[in-house]
Amino acid sequence: QVQLVESGGGLVQAGGSLRLSCTASGLTFGNYAMGWYRQAPGKERELVAGASSGGYTLYYADSVKGRFTISRDNAKNTVYLQMNSLKPEDTAVYYCAADRRFQGVLAGTGGVGYWGQGTQVTVSS
């Protein structure tokens, strides 16, 4: 079955950096668009970034533009989220998402085909 396994979360001070990784199995990775979502306590899950199957088309939420970078290594079945200049408001559980369509991975809970289990990111002020 399809599995998406995130890693790289943790506690960091404001202004610091983290790199999240998500390794996929059970699917042909190069055929899937990938994305990252986050959910803070008491808030809805929100899209952070997305990458098309080939990695040529990227999407970023306005709140992370210029600070976060999504990339993928299709040879390693892994998508990354490099997070720089972290702010306390970036604190959330971050989820990896996969779908055969780029629009699907951007569509949220109603459109994403597969989800990871999430990794906690905490940014202290």
URURWO-V329011 format. One record per residue. N is the residue number from 1. SS is DSSP state (H for helix, E for strand, C for the rest). Layout:
n->[N/N]
ss->[SS/SS]
This chain:
n->[1/2/3/4/5/6/7/8/9/10/11/12/13/14/15/16/17/18/19/20/21/22/23/24/25/26/27/28/29/30/31/32/33/34/35/36/37/38/39/40/41/42/43/44/45/46/47/48/49/50/51/52/53/54/55/56/57/58/59/60/61/62/63/64/65/66/67/68/69/70/71/72/73/74/75/76/77/78/79/80/81/82/83/84/85/86/87/88/89/90/91/92/93/94/95/96/97/98/99/100/101/102/103/104/105/106/107/108/109/110/111/112/113/114/115/116/117/118/119/120/121/122/123/124/125]
ss->[C/C/E/E/E/E/E/C/C/E/E/E/E/C/C/C/C/E/E/E/E/E/E/E/E/C/C/C/H/H/H/C/E/E/E/E/E/E/E/C/C/C/C/C/C/E/E/E/E/E/E/C/C/C/C/C/C/E/E/E/C/C/C/C/C/C/C/E/E/E/E/E/E/C/C/C/C/E/E/E/E/E/E/C/C/C/C/H/H/H/C/E/E/E/E/E/E/E/E/C/C/H/H/H/H/H/C/H/H/H/C/C/C/E/E/C/C/C/E/E/E/E/E/E/C]
